[in-house]
Structures are given as C-alpha cells and as structure tokens.
Amino acid sequence: MTGIIPGTMNVGNTFPTVVEALIFMSAVPVDPLTLVSMSLAAPAGSVLGAGAVARMPRRRIQLGMGFGLAVVAVTMLGGLLRWWPMGGEAIGLAGWKLALARPSELRFSAPCRRSASASTRRAWPSSMPWGCIPGPPSRS
C-alpha cells in the first residue's frame, strides 16, 4: 500500500482549508446558487470519476491535465494582453454558463480524487482549485 497519502495528512489540512474557504466566502460575495451547485459538483465528480481515472494510463492523465492548464494559461494571458475582457463584477453564473460549469466541475474533479487517493508519483498542483489536497511524491 505504498504511495497512498496517510489519513493524518488529509485530516491535518482540513481545518486550514475550511478556514480559508470561510474567509474567502465572507470577503468575496458569491451567488448562493453558483456556490452550492459547484460545491456539490466537485466532490460528486471526484467520487464518481475516481474509478475511471484510476484505470487510465498515467500519460493520458498527464496530457489531459496539461491541456487543461494550457487552456487556463491562454485564457489568463489573453485577458492580461487585452485580447478579451477580463475581470468584471459578476458574483455568480446563470443560464447556459452555469449549465456548462456544473458538468465541467464534475468532470474535472475526477483527476483530483486520483491524485489524493491513488498510488501516483506525485499529485497534480492543478487539483487545488477543486479542494483537493495534493500530497508528497510516493516511493512506488
């Protein structure tokens, strides 16, 4: 069973993560529908997708996560270079944006679950936005 993150690490990081989330939610206004639906989609995707991701070859997961990070990087760069608007005052998602965000969160939470619970060389840092706690590299 080498490579599985010890439960103490997950438990030890739970309190600071909850405090961080509560501080953020009190400082930044967020639409309750967006907050609740996305907060439910992330763990659901982690639980439902963990088995499928655990059976995938490591290289395929790396390519998928790399592609996702590249999309985020291009989106941020485009906003900084003023290729499209960035920022704004929206506090939530509605309509087709929320309808797209929920299954996306559900889908992209699965690699997070694998990184936190399966035997992998290292956890993906990109899993942090989904509330996952990456751990140290395993010895396997």
C-alpha positions in Angstrom: 0.0 0.0 0.0 2.9 2.4 -0.6 2.0 5.6 -2.2 -1.3 6.3 -0.5 -1.5 9.6 1.3 -1.8 9.0 5.0 -5.1 10.0 6.6 -3.3 12.2 9.0 -2.3 14.5 6.2 -5.8 14.8 4.9 -7.2 15.5 8.4 -4.3 17.9 9.2 -5.1 20.0 6.2 -8.8 20.0 6.6 -9.1 22.7 9.2 -6.9 25.3 7.5 -8.7 24.6 4.2 -12.1 25.1 5.8 -10.9 28.4 7.4 -9.5 29.6 4.1 -12.8 28.8 2.4 -14.9 30.6 5.0 -12.7 33.7 4.9 -12.9 33.8 1.1 -16.7 33.3 1.1 -17.1 36.1 3.7 -14.8 38.5 1.9 -16.0 37.9 -1.7 -19.7 37.9 -2.5 -20.7 34.8 -4.4 -24.2 33.9 -5.7 -25.6 31.1 -3.5 -26.8 29.0 -6.4 -23.4 29.0 -8.0 -21.6 28.3 -4.7 -23.9 25.4 -3.7 -24.1 23.8 -7.2 -20.3 24.0 -7.8 -19.6 22.9 -4.3 -21.7 19.8 -4.8 -20.4 19.0 -8.3 -16.7 18.9 -7.2 -16.9 16.1 -4.6 -19.5 14.2 -6.7 -17.2 14.3 -9.7 -14.3 13.1 -7.5 -16.2 10.1 -6.2 -17.9 9.2 -9.4 -14.9 9.6 -11.6 -12.1 8.1 -9.4 -12.6 4.6 -10.7 -12.4 5.6 -14.3 -9.3 7.8 -13.8 -7.6 5.1 -11.8 -7.8 2.8 -14.8 -6.4 5.3 -17.2 -2.7 5.3 -18.2 -0.7 7.9 -16.4 0.4 9.5 -19.7 -3.2 10.1 -20.8 -3.9 11.8 -17.5 -0.8 14.0 -17.7 -1.8 15.1 -21.3 -5.4 15.9 -20.2 -4.2 17.9 -17.2 -1.6 19.6 -19.3 -4.2 20.6 -21.9 -6.4 22.0 -19.2 -3.6 24.0 -17.7 -2.7 25.3 -21.2 -6.3 26.5 -21.7 -6.2 28.3 -18.4 -2.8 29.9 -19.2 -4.0 31.1 -22.6 -7.2 32.5 -21.1 -5.3 34.4 -18.4 -2.7 35.7 -20.9 -5.4 36.8 -23.3 -7.0 38.8 -20.5 -3.8 40.4 -19.5 -2.9 41.3 -23.1 -6.5 42.7 -23.5 -7.4 40.2 -26.3 -10.8 39.8 -24.5 -12.3 41.3 -21.3 -11.1 40.0 -18.0 -12.4 40.6 -14.5 -15.7 42.2 -14.0 -18.2 42.4 -11.2 -20.2 39.1 -11.7 -20.8 37.2 -8.4 -22.2 34.1 -10.0 -23.1 32.1 -13.1 -26.6 31.8 -14.6 -28.2 30.2 -17.6 -26.0 28.4 -20.1 -22.8 29.3 -18.2 -24.0 27.6 -15.0 -25.3 24.7 -17.0 -21.8 24.3 -18.6 -19.9 24.9 -15.4 -21.6 22.2 -13.3 -20.7 19.2 -15.6 -17.3 20.7 -16.2 -16.6 20.8 -12.5 -18.0 17.3 -12.2 -15.7 16.1 -15.0 -12.5 17.8 -14.0 -12.8 16.8 -10.3 -12.0 13.1 -11.1 -8.2 13.5 -11.6 -8.2 15.4 -8.2 -9.6 12.3 -6.5 -7.0 10.1 -8.0 -4.1 12.4 -7.1 -5.3 12.4 -3.5 -6.1 8.7 -3.0 -4.3 6.5 -5.5 -0.7 5.4 -5.9 0.9 8.1 -8.1 4.3 9.6 -8.3 3.0 13.0 -7.4 -0.2 14.9 -7.0 -1.1 17.5 -9.6 -0.9 21.0 -8.3 -3.8 22.0 -10.5 -6.1 19.9 -8.3 -6.0 22.6 -5.6 -8.8 24.7 -7.1 -11.1 21.7 -6.7 -10.5 21.5 -3.0 -8.2 18.5 -3.3 -5.2 18.2 -1.0 -2.1 17.0 -3.0 0.4 15.0 -1.2 4.1 14.3 -1.4 5.6 12.0 -4.1 5.3 8.4 -3.3 8.1 5.9 -3.3 6.4 3.4 -5.6 
